[in-house]
Amino acid sequence: MVTVKGKGYGLAEADEADRLHAVSCPTPPERLPRQRPAKPSWTSVFSRALLELGEADEALVVITAAMGGPTGWKPFAEKFPDRLCEHGVVYAVSLETARVSLLSVRGVTPRTG
């Protein structure tokens, strides 16, 4: 079975990055917070760390259920496309557990996201 995130909802289909997976409710302008210095998000910190780990360890691979933008692995995939295992959204943990186990036996250092 193959599923397509956002299929049938025009706004999601038009959002090629993550099919509106990371969408939130809009805030009325009068309720917007005052501008503050931007702090790095958890996702951006994770993404930078993942790149550093990938540069230091050629055996590191990323196993993911898609959604590269919201989860932060997209820069890793762009830099190391052959070290990305994208299996789509699977709610059965057994698939990922089996894959991680097999990769570990082969000397690969798996990280999931």
Beta strands, then each sheet from edge to edge (+ up, - down):
strand 1: 60-64
strand 2: 84-86
strand 3: 109-112
sheet 1: 2+ 1+ 3+
end
